[in-house]
Amino acid sequence: MFFFFFFFNLLLVLGCILQCASTIACPQYCVEIEGVYMICSSSGSQKLNPTCVNCCLTPPDCKLYRGDGTLLCAART
C-alpha cells in the first residue's frame, strides 16, 4: 500500500516538473524600440503604432516590424 502512494506521488511530481519545464516564460513589460510598427491581418497592410512593444503581448493576428521592414516577431499563439 505504501508503494502505491509513493509511486502515485512520484508520478504527480514528475508530471508537474514536465509541465512546468515546457512553459515558456513571457516578460510582462514593454520595450522601447524606436521606429517599430505593427501590421495586423484585420487591418490589411496598414502600419499601426503598437501601444506596447512586446512579442508576448502583441494581439494574436499581428506582427511587429522594425523601422527598416524586417520582422521583429509574430504574436505567440
C-alpha positions in Angstrom: 0.0 0.0 0.0 2.8 2.4 0.9 4.5 1.7 -2.5 1.3 2.6 -4.3 1.1 6.0 -2.6 4.8 6.6 -3.1 4.5 5.8 -6.8 1.4 7.9 -7.3 3.0 10.9 -5.6 6.2 10.4 -7.7 4.1 10.5 -10.8 2.4 13.7 -9.7 5.7 15.4 -9.0 7.2 14.3 -12.3 4.2 15.4 -14.2 4.4 18.8 -12.6 8.1 19.1 -13.5 7.5 18.2 -17.1 4.5 20.6 -17.4 6.4 23.4 -15.8 9.5 22.8 -17.9 7.5 23.1 -21.2 6.1 26.5 -20.2 7.8 29.5 -21.9 8.4 32.5 -19.8 7.0 35.7 -21.2 8.0 39.1 -19.8 5.2 41.4 -18.8 6.8 44.7 -19.7 7.1 46.9 -22.8 10.4 47.5 -24.6 11.2 50.9 -26.0 12.4 50.5 -29.6 12.2 53.4 -32.0 10.5 53.0 -35.3 8.7 49.8 -34.6 5.3 49.3 -36.2 2.7 46.6 -36.2 0.6 45.1 -39.0 -2.5 43.0 -38.2 -4.3 40.8 -40.6 -7.6 42.5 -39.6 -6.3 45.9 -40.7 -4.8 44.8 -44.0 -1.4 46.3 -44.8 -1.9 49.5 -42.7 1.0 50.2 -40.4 -0.2 50.6 -36.8 1.7 52.1 -33.8 1.8 49.4 -31.1 0.9 50.5 -27.6 3.5 48.1 -26.3 6.5 46.6 -28.0 6.5 43.0 -26.6 6.0 39.9 -28.7 4.2 38.2 -25.8 1.6 41.0 -25.5 1.1 41.5 -29.3 -2.5 40.7 -30.4 -2.8 37.2 -32.0 -3.2 38.3 -35.6 -0.4 40.9 -35.6 3.3 41.1 -36.3 5.9 43.6 -35.1 8.4 45.1 -37.6 11.5 47.2 -37.2 11.6 50.6 -39.0 13.6 49.0 -41.9 10.8 46.5 -42.6 12.4 43.4 -41.1 10.2 41.2 -38.9 10.8 41.7 -35.2 8.4 39.0 -34.1 5.0 37.5 -34.7 2.5 37.2 -31.8 2.7 34.0 -29.8 -0.3 31.6 -30.1 
